[in-house]
Amino acid sequence: MNLDQLEAFVHVAELSSFTRASAILGRTQPALSRLVRQLEVDLRQNLLRRNGRGVVLTEAGKVLLEHSKGILHQVEAAQNALKNLQGTLDGHVRIGLAPSVARFATMALVRGFQTQFPQANITVSEGLSSYLAEWLAMGRIDAAVLYDTGETPLVDKRLLFSEEMFLISKPDAPAPATITLAELARYPLIIPGRLHAIRTLVEMHAAERGVQLNIALEIDAVPPLLDLVDEGYGHAVLPLNAILADPRQRRFRCTRIADPAIRSRVAIATSNQHPLSRLANRAVAMLESEIMPLYAARQQNIDAYLA
């Protein structure tokens, strides 16, 4: 197995076509086919299934694709680190952001990066916190801003800020100003699926108090979740940053949860298995310095929303 084989396989797999991969890589289709076939022989696994529309991944191919992206990124990172020794800060940095962070931080992050590192490139990927942790461990991204729901092997995390979670209801819903965590069981909840950090956090607090939640619907994306709350299908448990990001700028009834309060922890995370290049270290420092002022400004909007 060599890097040429992995690069060919990744492009063919992601584009689902030898023809499209050939155009991107500037190699002939027979040359790519030989590289992928030799990789299959070396690994003694069928990685792709050919059909009339192109290729699809086998189960073995799906596993290798995830690891191959990390391997190729780490090779690129090593090359960039060697270049950085010469004093230039060029290369490629990949940052992952949880969806709620991506909505308010992506533009500022890209703008700041291009200003400080004009010779370098940045890729910003959005994903659930559980996926971001996996991508870090596999070396597919350099750093991430994610929700911290506990110990994550192979990943180091540093707290950026915490957010209070509220019971979110439609504006005319009858609800007191404050409820206890035990009283949360009375409300039918529209909540993300089990891979989502918010779901993990809410269920963890409920389990600690022996509270059985009433899950009415599972919706991962926040905008349609808020649509359903607005239509009266149930209630949500979210930080108010999610409400401020509502594209329709609706007002919802926000009830404080107490005894105990539920607070989400947002952290900046890096892999403890893959060293960061000088450029990546600088980018992570910039990421932290850019996001904190943005969050502080949004906190003022939250206070105004609750007033």
C-alpha positions in Angstrom: 0.0 0.0 0.0 1.4 3.4 -1.0 0.3 7.0 -1.1 -0.4 7.0 -4.9 -2.7 4.1 -4.4 -4.5 5.8 -1.5 -4.8 9.1 -3.4 -6.3 7.4 -6.4 -8.7 5.4 -4.2 -9.9 8.4 -2.3 -10.7 10.4 -5.4 -12.4 7.6 -7.1 -14.4 6.8 -4.0 -15.5 10.3 -3.3 -16.4 11.1 -6.9 -18.0 7.6 -7.5 -16.3 7.6 -10.9 -12.9 6.7 -12.5 -13.7 9.2 -15.2 -14.2 12.2 -12.9 -11.2 11.2 -10.7 -9.0 10.9 -13.9 -9.9 14.5 -14.8 -9.2 15.8 -11.3 -5.8 14.0 -10.9 -4.6 14.4 -14.5 -4.1 10.6 -14.9 -5.5 8.2 -17.3 -8.4 5.9 -16.3 -6.3 2.7 -16.8 -3.6 4.1 -14.6 -6.0 4.8 -11.8 -7.7 1.5 -12.2 -4.3 -0.3 -11.9 -3.5 1.7 -8.7 -6.9 0.9 -7.1 -6.7 -2.8 -8.2 -3.2 -3.2 -6.7 -4.4 -1.7 -3.5 -7.2 -4.2 -3.4 -4.7 -7.0 -4.0 -2.3 -5.7 -1.3 -5.2 -5.5 1.2 -6.9 -8.7 0.0 -10.2 -6.8 0.1 -12.7 -5.6 -2.6 -13.0 -1.9 -2.0 -15.2 -0.8 -4.9 -18.1 -2.3 -6.8 -18.4 -1.3 -10.4 -21.8 -0.7 -12.0 -23.3 1.1 -15.0 -23.3 4.5 -13.2 -19.8 4.4 -11.8 -18.6 2.8 -8.5 -19.9 2.3 -5.0 -17.9 1.5 -1.9 -18.0 -1.9 -0.2 -18.0 -2.1 3.6 -14.2 -2.5 3.5 -14.0 0.5 1.2 -16.0 2.7 3.5 -13.6 1.8 6.4 -10.5 2.4 4.3 -11.8 5.7 3.0 -12.2 7.2 6.5 -8.6 6.2 7.4 -7.1 7.2 4.0 -8.3 10.8 4.4 -6.6 11.0 7.7 -3.4 9.4 6.4 -3.2 11.8 3.4 -3.9 14.8 5.6 -1.1 13.8 8.0 1.3 13.5 5.1 0.3 16.9 3.9 0.7 18.2 7.5 4.2 16.8 7.7 5.2 18.4 4.4 3.8 21.8 5.6 5.6 21.5 9.0 8.9 21.1 7.1 8.1 24.1 5.0 7.3 26.1 8.1 10.8 25.5 9.4 12.0 27.8 6.6 10.0 30.6 8.1 7.0 30.6 5.8 3.5 30.0 7.1 1.9 28.3 4.1 0.1 25.0 3.8 -3.4 23.8 4.6 -5.3 23.8 7.9 -8.6 22.0 8.5 -11.0 23.1 11.2 -14.2 21.4 12.4 -17.1 23.3 14.0 -20.2 22.1 15.7 -23.3 23.4 13.8 -24.3 26.0 16.4 -20.8 27.4 16.4 -20.5 27.3 12.7 -23.5 29.5 12.2 -21.9 32.5 14.0 -18.2 31.9 13.7 -17.4 30.6 10.2 -17.2 34.0 8.4 -15.1 35.6 11.2 -12.8 32.6 11.2 -12.2 32.5 7.5 -11.8 36.3 7.3 -9.3 36.3 10.2 -7.3 33.4 8.8 -6.9 34.9 5.3 -5.8 38.2 6.9 -3.2 36.6 9.1 -2.0 33.8 6.8 -2.5 35.0 3.2 -0.2 32.2 1.8 -2.1 29.4 3.5 -5.4 27.7 2.9 -8.2 26.7 5.3 -11.0 24.2 5.2 -13.9 24.5 7.6 -16.1 21.5 8.1 -19.3 21.4 10.0 -20.3 18.2 11.9 -21.8 16.8 15.1 -19.5 16.9 18.0 -19.2 13.1 18.1 -18.1 13.1 14.4 -15.6 15.9 15.0 -14.0 13.9 17.8 -13.7 10.9 15.4 -12.2 13.1 12.7 -9.6 14.5 15.1 -8.6 11.0 16.3 -8.3 9.8 12.7 -6.2 12.9 11.7 -8.8 14.2 9.2 -8.9 17.7 10.8 -6.4 19.7 12.9 -8.7 21.2 15.5 -12.4 21.5 16.3 -14.8 23.6 18.4 -17.3 21.1 19.8 -19.6 20.3 22.7 -17.7 18.5 25.5 -19.9 15.6 26.8 -17.1 13.8 28.7 -13.8 12.0 28.3 -12.9 11.4 24.7 -9.9 9.1 24.0 -7.1 10.5 21.8 -8.5 14.0 22.0 -7.4 16.9 24.2 -10.0 19.6 25.0 -9.8 23.0 26.6 -13.0 24.8 27.8 -13.9 27.9 25.8 -17.3 28.7 27.4 -20.4 27.2 28.8 -24.1 27.9 27.9 -27.2 27.5 29.9 -29.9 25.3 28.4 -33.6 26.4 28.4 -36.9 24.8 27.8 -38.0 26.3 24.5 -41.8 26.5 23.8 -44.0 28.4 21.4 -44.8 31.9 22.5 -48.3 31.3 23.8 -47.5 28.0 25.6 -48.4 28.0 29.3 -45.2 27.6 31.2 -43.8 29.0 34.4 -40.7 31.2 34.5 -38.6 28.3 36.0 -39.0 24.5 36.2 -36.9 21.9 37.9 -35.2 19.1 36.0 -37.7 16.7 37.5 -40.6 18.7 36.1 -39.0 18.5 32.6 -40.6 15.0 32.4 -44.0 16.6 32.0 -43.2 18.2 28.6 -43.1 16.3 25.3 -39.7 17.0 23.9 -38.5 17.5 20.3 -34.8 16.6 20.7 -31.9 15.5 18.5 -30.9 11.9 18.0 -28.6 10.0 20.2 -25.4 10.9 18.4 -26.0 14.6 19.1 -24.2 16.3 22.0 -27.3 18.1 23.2 -29.2 14.8 23.5 -26.3 13.2 25.4 -26.1 16.2 27.8 -29.8 16.3 28.5 -30.2 12.5 29.0 -27.1 12.4 31.2 -28.5 15.0 33.6 -31.9 13.3 33.6 -30.4 9.9 34.3 -28.4 11.3 37.3 -31.8 12.5 38.8 -33.8 9.4 37.8 -35.9 11.5 35.4 -37.7 9.7 32.6 -37.9 12.1 29.6 -40.9 12.2 27.3 -39.3 12.1 23.8 -42.0 13.1 21.3 -39.8 13.5 18.2 -36.2 13.2 17.2 -34.9 16.0 14.9 -31.2 16.6 14.5 -31.2 19.9 12.6 -32.1 23.0 14.7 -34.1 25.0 12.1 -36.8 22.3 11.5 -36.8 21.5 15.2 -37.7 25.1 15.9 -40.4 25.0 13.2 -42.0 22.0 15.0 -41.9 23.8 18.3 -43.5 26.9 16.8 -46.3 24.7 15.4 -46.9 23.3 18.8 -45.7 19.7 18.3 -43.6 19.8 21.5 -40.8 21.6 23.4 -37.1 21.7 22.9 -34.1 22.0 25.3 -31.5 24.2 23.7 -29.0 27.0 24.4 -30.4 30.4 23.5 -27.7 30.8 20.9 -29.7 28.4 18.8 -32.7 30.7 19.1 -30.7 33.8 18.0 -29.5 31.9 14.9 -33.2 31.3 13.8 -33.3 32.6 10.2 -37.0 33.6 10.8 -36.1 35.6 13.9 -39.0 34.3 15.8 -39.6 34.8 19.5 -40.1 31.7 21.7 -41.0 31.2 25.3 -37.8 30.4 27.2 -38.1 28.7 30.6 -35.1 28.4 32.9 -34.3 24.8 34.1 -33.1 24.7 37.7 -32.3 22.1 40.4 -30.0 21.5 38.7 -29.4 23.8 35.7 -28.2 22.2 32.5 -25.1 23.8 31.0 -23.4 22.8 27.8 -19.6 23.1 27.7 -18.1 24.2 24.4 -14.4 23.3 24.0 -11.6 23.6 21.5 -10.2 20.2 20.8 -7.1 18.8 19.2 -5.7 15.2 18.7 -3.0 14.1 21.2 -1.8 11.5 18.6 -1.2 13.9 15.6 1.2 16.8 16.2 0.1 20.2 14.9 2.2 22.1 12.5 3.4 25.6 13.3 0.7 27.0 11.1 -2.0 24.8 12.7 -0.9 25.9 16.2 -1.1 29.6 15.1 -4.5 28.9 13.5 -5.8 27.3 16.7 -4.7 30.3 18.8 -6.4 32.6 16.3 -9.5 30.4 16.4 -9.7 30.8 20.2 -9.1 34.5 20.1 -11.8 35.0 17.4 -14.6 32.9 18.9 -14.5 34.2 22.4 -15.3 37.9 21.6 -18.0 36.7 19.2 -19.6 34.6 22.0 -19.3 37.5 24.5 -21.2 39.7 22.0 -23.9 37.1 21.5 -24.2 36.8 25.3 -25.3 40.4 25.4 -28.0 39.6 22.8 -29.1 36.7 24.9 -29.5 38.9 28.0 -31.6 41.3 25.8 -33.7 38.4 24.5 -34.6 37.3 28.1 -35.3 40.9 29.3 
